[in-house]
Structure formats: C-alpha cells, structure tokens
C-alpha cells in the first residue's frame, strides 16, 4: 500500500479517536452527566449517533463533509510520518484528563506551508490575524472571551430564577417529561453545530473526505460511530471530570441551559453574525466550552453563594491553563517540524 494512503487512514483513525475522546465531552458531557444514572448508555449513544450519521451523509452528498472549514487549506500531496504526531500527542494528553484544542493540535500542522521558515517570522505569525494560524488563534481566544463574559452576565441574571431553584428543589416527576424533551432538543442542536465545526479536524486526514467513494465513506462513518459508542460506554473518560466538577451539571435542567447557550454561541461564530472573523475560518470549540463553564461557575457563585472562593478561581484558571497548554504544545510542534524540514 502507498505510504501516503496508509498514513492518511491511520491518521484519520487516530484523529477520530483523539477528537471524539476529547471534544465530544465538551458537547455531550452535560447530556451524559445528567442522564447516565437514568438511561442505559446505548440509548444516549443511539441519539447522538443518529445526528452524527445525518451530518455525515448530508455533508458527503453535498461534497462538503468539512462544512467549508477546510476551504483555505492546501492538502499535501505526500503525507509524511510526522502527520501522525498531533493525534498521538493529543491522545496522550486526553488520557490525562486535560481538555485541549484539537483545532490547534491537528489543523496547525496542515498549515505548515503557510508558516514562515525563520523563527522570528514564525513567532510573528502567531499574533498576525491575517495569517491562517494567527487567525485561528485570535478567533478561538475571542470565542473564549465572548463565552466567558456572556455566561457571567447570563447567570448573574438568571441564577435566582433557575440554578438556585434547581439546587434547592429537585426535579418533580410531573415536570420531568418537559425537561427531557427540552434537553434532548437543545443537545441535538448543539451537537450538530459542533459536528459542522469539528468534523474538519478529523476529515482533514482524508483531504476533506469529499472524494471518498461509498465504501470509504461508510467505513469512515463506521469508525466515528463506533468510537462515539465507546466514549458513551466508558462514561466520557477522564475529560468528563471537567464537567462533573462544575456546579449542578448533573441536573437535567441546568444541563439544558448550558447546551442551549453553548449551541447559540457556536451558531453565531459559524455564520459570523458578529462580523469579526471569517465564518469558515476554523476555531477551537474547546476554548468556547471552557469559557462558558468558567463564566457560568463565577456567575452562579456570585449570585448564589454571594462570594467566589479561591478554590473556584483556581479551578477557572486551571481549566484555562490546560487549553493554553494544548495551544503552546501545538504551535511548538508545528514550529519544530517546520525547522527540521
């Protein structure tokens, strides 16, 4: 078998496992946490898998599996061995329970030709929004800031009406049906928004996936759905602890609010309603998710506890430090490979 073809498919499988293991928990973590004691894991998997299959088939039928996120990427003619490094490193970091950005960890390597050769210009490209790498970083940081500030404002405004009541009054059986329907609807909306953003991080190894024949496409879909099932079976793995550590995320009502707000923010960035960045420029959904949870936690503590303990601020900065660590590792890896070449 041609080495490029072999690396493409190995890279796809590794990226699929790494991205699903890391990023899916950001999107489906609250859904899993609030339902894992109520329903068997395969019910939850079946729901998420049906939306994933629909997104994949829709994208493939329209020759747009990456939903335009790879339009500005020039796919390499030859896939070298080092293209396998990002998903392998991501896999190791994920197993430690550190939520990192798969967008930076994987897509930056495919921007290799756009990165300058000398070190000074390399560093400058990180801060240049007109460069592909700098643009992705700036868009992701802006996503964190918007999610963080929006969550603080929203939860300061609604905590007394929602989170305080949810914590002090367990969900009654007569209201359970409404909240189950509401949560599954918002989760489906959020899950589709995530898929249209992050499928690019996986299918970039198959050059966007738009030239796959039917057998190849079905095999790729089988891999993704199978890995998704494993994540549900293992209850999210170590990264799920980031979700469980936050206030009342196991309550289906709280989870519904988180999923809805997160989905709306991704939707805004997807169609560039703010007019700040190019709509199809990839961004890190990890940064948005971590920003949302951090802002929510502070908003709830301010209104419900009337104070923010040092433990909470340390947790907020620790989560931010984890995703920043992933960014640094990603950029350094690409720079190192560029210099070695």
Residue pairs with C-beta under 8 A, 6 or more apart in sequence:
3 79
4 77
4 78
4 79
7 79
7 80
7 81
7 83
7 84
8 79
8 205
8 206
8 207
9 205
9 206
10 84
11 79
11 83
11 84
11 87
11 205
12 202
12 203
12 205
12 206
12 220
12 223
13 223
14 84
14 87
14 88
14 91
15 86
15 87
15 102
15 106
15 201
15 202
15 204
15 205
16 202
16 220
16 223
16 224
16 227
17 87
17 91
17 227
18 87
18 90
18 91
18 94
18 102
18 105
18 106
19 87
19 90
19 102
19 106
19 198
19 201
19 202
20 224
20 227
20 228
20 231
21 91
21 94
21 227
21 231
21 237
21 239
22 90
22 93
22 94
22 99
22 100
22 102
22 239
22 286
23 102
23 194
23 198
23 201
23 285
23 286
24 228
24 231
25 32
25 99
25 231
25 236
25 237
25 239
25 240
25 242
25 243
26 99
26 194
26 285
26 286
26 289
27 190
27 191
27 194
27 262
27 285
27 289
28 44
28 48
28 187
28 191
29 236
29 239
29 240
29 242
29 243
29 249
30 187
30 243
30 249
30 254
30 255
30 258
30 259
31 44
31 48
31 183
31 184
31 187
31 255
31 259
32 44
32 232
32 235
32 236
32 240
33 236
33 240
33 243
33 244
33 249
33 250
33 255
34 183
34 249
34 250
34 251
34 252
34 254
34 255
35 44
35 252
36 44
36 235
41 232
41 233
41 235
42 229
42 232
42 233
44 232
45 228
45 229
45 232
45 233
47 184
47 187
47 188
48 191
48 228
48 232
49 225
49 228
49 229
51 188
51 191
51 192
51 195
52 191
52 195
52 224
52 225
52 228
53 221
53 225
55 192
55 195
55 196
55 199
56 65
56 199
56 217
56 220
56 221
56 224
57 221
59 65
59 66
59 67
59 196
59 199
59 209
60 209
60 210
60 212
60 217
63 210
64 210
65 199
65 203
65 208
65 209
65 210
66 199
66 200
66 203
66 204
66 208
66 209
66 210
67 196
67 197
67 199
67 200
68 279
68 280
69 197
69 199
69 200
69 280
69 281
69 282
70 200
70 203
70 204
70 208
70 282
71 280
72 132
72 280
72 281
73 107
73 110
73 111
73 132
73 204
74 113
75 110
75 204
75 207
75 208
76 83
76 110
76 112
76 113
79 205
82 109
82 337
83 109
83 205
85 109
85 333
85 337
86 105
86 106
86 108
86 109
86 330
86 333
87 105
87 106
89 105
89 329
89 333
90 100
90 102
90 105
90 106
90 326
93 100
93 326
93 329
94 100
94 237
94 238
94 239
95 237
95 238
96 238
97 237
97 238
97 239
97 241
97 242
98 239
98 322
98 325
98 326
99 239
99 242
99 286
99 289
99 290
99 319
99 322
99 323
99 326
100 286
100 322
100 323
100 325
100 326
100 327
100 329
100 330
101 140
101 284
101 286
101 287
101 323
101 326
101 327
101 330
102 198
102 201
102 284
102 286
103 136
103 140
103 198
103 201
103 282
103 283
103 284
103 285
103 286
104 136
104 137
104 140
104 284
104 326
104 327
104 330
104 331
105 326
105 329
105 330
105 333
106 201
106 204
107 136
107 200
107 201
107 204
107 282
108 133
108 136
108 330
108 331
108 333
108 334
109 333
109 334
109 337
110 204
111 132
111 133
111 334
112 334
112 337
112 338
112 341
114 125
114 131
114 132
114 133
115 122
115 125
115 133
115 334
115 335
115 338
116 122
116 124
116 125
117 338
117 339
119 335
119 339
122 335
122 338
125 131
125 133
125 134
126 133
126 134
126 137
126 331
127 134
128 134
129 135
129 138
132 281
133 331
133 334
135 277
135 278
135 281
136 281
136 282
136 283
136 284
137 327
138 277
139 269
139 276
139 277
139 281
139 283
140 283
140 284
140 287
140 288
141 287
142 276
142 277
143 265
143 269
143 283
143 284
143 285
143 287
143 288
143 291
144 287
144 288
144 290
144 291
144 320
144 323
145 291
146 265
146 274
146 288
146 291
147 262
147 265
147 287
147 288
147 289
147 291
147 292
147 295
148 291
148 292
148 294
148 295
149 295
150 261
150 265
150 292
150 295
151 261
151 291
151 292
151 293
151 294
151 295
151 296
151 298
151 299
152 295
152 296
152 298
152 299
152 302
153 299
154 261
154 295
154 296
154 299
155 163
155 295
155 296
155 298
155 299
155 300
155 303
156 299
156 302
156 303
158 257
159 299
159 300
159 303
159 304
160 303
160 304
162 253
162 254
162 257
163 247
163 248
163 254
163 300
163 303
163 304
164 303
164 304
166 248
166 251
166 253
166 254
167 247
167 248
167 251
167 304
171 179
171 251
171 252
171 253
176 252
179 252
179 253
179 256
180 252
182 256
183 252
183 253
183 255
183 256
183 259
186 256
186 259
186 260
186 263
187 259
189 259
189 260
189 263
190 259
190 260
190 262
190 263
190 266
193 263
193 266
193 267
193 270
194 266
194 285
196 270
197 266
197 270
197 282
197 283
197 285
198 285
200 208
200 282
201 282
202 224
203 209
203 220
206 212
206 216
206 220
209 217
209 220
212 220
231 237
236 243
242 290
242 293
242 319
243 249
243 293
244 250
245 315
246 293
246 296
246 297
247 254
247 296
247 297
247 300
247 301
248 254
248 300
249 255
249 258
258 292
258 293
258 296
261 292
262 288
262 289
262 292
265 288
265 292
266 285
266 288
268 274
269 277
269 279
269 283
269 288
270 279
271 279
272 278
272 279
277 283
284 323
284 327
286 323
286 326
287 323
290 319
290 320
290 322
290 323
293 319
294 316
294 319
294 320
297 312
297 315
297 316
298 308
298 312
298 316
301 307
301 308
301 309
301 312
302 308
